[in-house]
Amino acid sequence: PVRVVRGESVRELERAWAEARALWPGAPRGLPVAAGWLSYDLGRPFVGLPLRAADATVAPFAPLEFHFYDAVWVRPVGGTATIFAIDDAAARRLSGRLAAPVPPAAAAAGPLASDHDPAGYLDGARRVLEYLAAGDVYQVNLARRLSAPFGGSAVELAAALRARAPAPLAAFLVS
């Protein structure tokens, strides 16, 4: 990435998007020049709740993080791949990286283990079912984090995961 916005400032993210759009005049509508996430916690102020105190054991990631790029490779389903870039140098850099040999998928992770108490997760699932039955919610995304010991490079792990489970809209972000 040529820029990473990380933290809690939605205003900083909005400025970064405006600056990124200015670098891509004439780009096709919807061109993905950044990738990242917004946590559910960012919505708390909109419903009158304060932001939660940072706790890396519960939420190890920043409430928002976006990686902005100067070149992207896009291939529509069933279409031809195209490199879009802000200039020729950025296009050449990305083209060179894509032409490099793919590392062997030799990465291996140990057994998965939940980072949370299984009983607590099941209790959460029961509460979700109660909320659904009461009509208090119509959708809940209850998730748990799984971890595994791993030795190797992140690129090797991403290649191994893609070989085993090729998600068509997956991305591997390097920061």
Salt bridges, closest charged atoms under 4 A:
GLU19 OE1 - ARG3 NH1 2.34
ASP41 OD1 - ARG52 NH1 3.36
GLU65 OE1 - ARG6 NE 2.72
GLU65 OE2 - HIS67 NE2 2.69
ASP70 OD2 - ARG93 NH2 2.47
ASP115 OD2 - ARG145 NE 2.71
ASP123 OD2 - ARG127 NH1 3.03
